[in-house]
């Protein structure tokens, strides 16, 4: 069997996606069964173009790995490349496996979300068809927390910590003037509200938390929204949090209403942006209130300076377990997190059939959303709070965090 390792990153970055990469790299270089650890530049798309690096040339010392774990975004770059079905276009797969053979690859790891797990599944199926002994393992990540089977998705805890912390700070700012100004905050979340719901974690003895939270799991009603905002603005300056993917009962995204052109990515996902801005405009025109629209955008996924320690530990663990599973002969698997305890937070990792995760979306349970359809219950808070615990201190140089980058 060929013994080189190759690893790639795909889809949207997170604050801890490089922790998973560090888990793969550190565990692979320590395994005598495995040879070089190669990195795909920009996922399978870069692999098709033979853009591959030897990661050992970039991570020469233990301190390099520690800096990598604290570096946001995807160290290897990313892509949103959709592999065709092998029956429809076998040439792409033949080319990929030809390149893997040239590189003496025996172990293939892909760090990503739902679409990336679909990629692993297709590669493994083709590998079985041609008799390849390459072992394929998926390493989960997404700030959306919408991956099935796993208790939580690496990346979510740190993004949730950012959302909760920043919302808490915004609420304090909004309360400076008691003039009924309305602040509307937009968090990521296409079809699930896990991340927007994390704003509820801002609530505590020192903060009332946001006044309202609207999630995609419940159809959005504009009249109901405006009525509630009107009442709140009479007593204080409210803060409202919405998922970017909230939709009307007819299925239209709120973000689509104010735009003429709507673009999609390779997987057919409509670009979502401007939900908070559209709602703020409605509040201004219908209620005459002063408004602020704040879109967290990519800040919630690249804020490595506010990593959750529990999230970083989980991200490293799934990467490390992926290598151990492959070394033990497993393939067509994804590594998941099982929660053992919430207080204090404890977890284990295990390998699961990838078909149980790929192309399956996990939404916020409806009974975790209040009957008023504008907040989350204590069940969500009990679930999410352990995932934002602890801090990972950056290495500061000249007053800013030090990161590590690859050459273009």
SULQUISUL-V148410 format. One record per pair of residues at least 4 apart in sequence whose C-alpha atoms are under 6 Angstrom apart, sorted by the first residue. I is the first residue (numbers start at 1). J is the second residue. Records with the same first field share a line. If there is no record, write none. Layout:
# SULQUISUL-V148410
I=J, J
This chain:
# SULQUISUL-V148410
2=104, 105, 106
3=34, 35, 105, 106
4=34, 35, 36, 104, 105, 106
5=37, 38, 105, 107
6=37, 38, 39, 108
7=39, 108, 109, 110
8=39, 40, 43, 110
9=43, 78, 110, 111
10=43, 78, 79, 112
11=79, 80
13=73, 74
14=73, 155, 301, 302
15=72, 301, 302, 303, 304
16=155, 312
18=22, 69
19=69, 315, 316
20=315, 316, 319
22=26
23=316, 319, 320
24=28, 319, 320
27=320
37=55
38=53, 54, 55
39=52, 53
40=47, 52
41=46, 51, 52, 76, 77
42=46, 77, 78, 79
43=78, 79
46=51
47=51
56=60
59=64
68=404
71=403
72=302, 304
73=302
86=90
94=98
100=105
106=134
107=134, 135
108=136
109=137, 138
110=138, 139
111=139, 140
112=116, 140, 141
113=140, 141, 142
114=358, 359
117=138, 358
118=358
124=332
127=131, 132
128=132
135=331
136=331, 332
137=331, 332, 333, 334
138=334
139=334, 335
141=153, 154, 155
142=153, 155
143=155, 156
144=189
145=153, 156
146=361, 362
147=361, 362
148=357, 362
150=336, 337
151=337, 338
154=311, 315
156=160
157=311, 387, 388
158=307, 308
159=300, 301
160=195, 198
161=165, 388
162=166, 300
163=167, 199
164=198, 199, 201, 202
168=202
178=236
180=233, 236, 237
181=237, 290, 291
182=237, 238, 291
183=239, 291, 292
184=239, 240, 241, 276, 293
185=241, 294, 295
186=241, 242, 243, 244, 276, 295
187=196, 243, 244, 296
188=243, 244
189=193, 243, 244, 245
190=245
191=216, 245
192=216, 363
193=197, 215, 216, 243
196=243
202=209
203=207, 208, 209
210=239, 240
211=239, 240
212=240, 374, 375
213=240, 241, 242, 374, 375
214=242, 374
215=243, 246
216=245, 246
219=247, 248, 249
220=247, 248
233=237
244=275
246=253
247=251, 252, 253, 254
248=252
254=275
255=273, 274, 275
263=270, 271
264=268, 269, 270, 271
265=269
276=293
277=293
280=291, 293
282=286
283=287
284=288, 289
299=303
307=391, 392
308=388, 389, 390, 391
309=390, 391, 392
310=387, 389
317=321
318=335
325=330
326=330
332=354
333=351, 352, 353, 354
334=351, 352, 354
335=350, 351
336=349, 350
337=348, 349
338=347, 348
339=347
340=346, 347
341=345, 346
342=386
345=386
368=376, 377, 379, 380
369=375, 376, 377
370=375, 376, 377
381=385
394=401
395=401, 402
396=400, 401, 402
397=402
